[in-house]
Amino acid sequence: MLNAKEIYQVLLSAYGKPRWWSDDPFTVMFQSVLVQNTVWGSVEKTCAVIGDKLTPEYGLQGRYGRGIVAVEKVC
């Protein structure tokens, strides 16, 4: 029986690197939290609105001192 890493390697060989996750760990964390309560399309729209401001620094400070939470409510 295959373990989780072996299954991942089989899938990686068959399909290549997953293209739905960013290479940036903060973006992956942010998107994985958002997708828990919504559909992936909404996550993509939110990330598009945030754009290059999707950083830990913006998340802590952001516009009006509310960071990413303020942008999330807009979407």
C-alpha positions as CSV (number, residue, x, y, z in Angstrom):
1,M,0.0,0.0,0.0
2,L,1.2,3.5,-0.9
3,N,1.7,6.2,1.8
4,A,0.7,9.8,1.3
5,K,4.1,10.9,-0.1
6,E,4.2,8.1,-2.6
7,I,0.6,8.9,-3.7
8,Y,1.7,12.5,-4.1
9,Q,4.7,11.5,-6.2
10,V,2.5,9.3,-8.5
11,L,0.1,12.2,-9.0
12,L,2.9,14.7,-9.5
13,S,4.4,12.4,-12.2
14,A,1.1,11.9,-13.9
15,Y,-0.3,15.5,-13.8
16,G,2.7,17.8,-13.0
17,K,2.9,20.5,-10.4
18,P,-0.5,21.7,-9.2
19,R,-1.2,25.1,-10.7
20,W,-3.9,26.3,-8.3
21,W,-1.5,27.2,-5.5
22,S,0.9,30.1,-5.5
23,D,4.6,29.7,-4.8
24,D,4.2,32.3,-2.0
25,P,3.5,30.6,1.4
26,F,1.5,33.6,2.6
27,T,-0.8,33.5,-0.4
28,V,-1.3,29.8,0.0
29,M,-2.3,30.3,3.6
30,F,-4.6,33.2,2.8
31,Q,-6.4,31.4,0.0
32,S,-6.8,28.2,2.0
33,V,-8.4,30.2,4.9
34,L,-10.7,32.0,2.5
35,V,-11.8,28.9,0.6
36,Q,-13.1,27.3,3.9
37,N,-16.2,29.5,3.8
38,T,-16.7,30.2,0.1
39,V,-16.2,28.8,-3.4
40,W,-12.8,29.0,-5.2
41,G,-14.2,31.6,-7.7
42,S,-14.8,34.0,-4.9
43,V,-11.3,33.4,-3.5
44,E,-9.8,34.2,-7.0
45,K,-11.9,37.4,-7.2
46,T,-10.8,38.5,-3.7
47,C,-7.2,37.9,-4.5
48,A,-7.5,39.8,-7.8
49,V,-8.9,42.8,-5.9
50,I,-6.1,42.7,-3.4
51,G,-3.5,42.2,-6.1
52,D,0.1,42.9,-5.1
53,K,-1.0,44.0,-1.7
54,L,-1.4,40.4,-0.7
55,T,1.4,40.5,1.8
56,P,1.7,39.9,5.6
57,E,2.6,43.6,6.0
58,Y,-0.6,44.8,4.3
59,G,-2.6,42.2,6.2
60,L,-1.4,43.7,9.5
61,Q,-1.8,47.3,8.5
62,G,-3.6,48.0,5.2
63,R,-5.9,50.8,4.3
64,Y,-7.7,52.5,7.3
65,G,-5.7,50.2,9.6
66,R,-7.9,47.2,8.9
67,G,-5.7,45.4,6.4
68,I,-7.1,42.5,4.4
69,V,-10.3,42.3,6.3
70,A,-11.4,45.6,4.8
71,V,-10.8,44.3,1.3
72,E,-12.5,41.0,2.0
73,K,-15.7,42.8,3.0
74,V,-15.7,44.7,-0.3
75,C,-15.9,41.4,-2.2
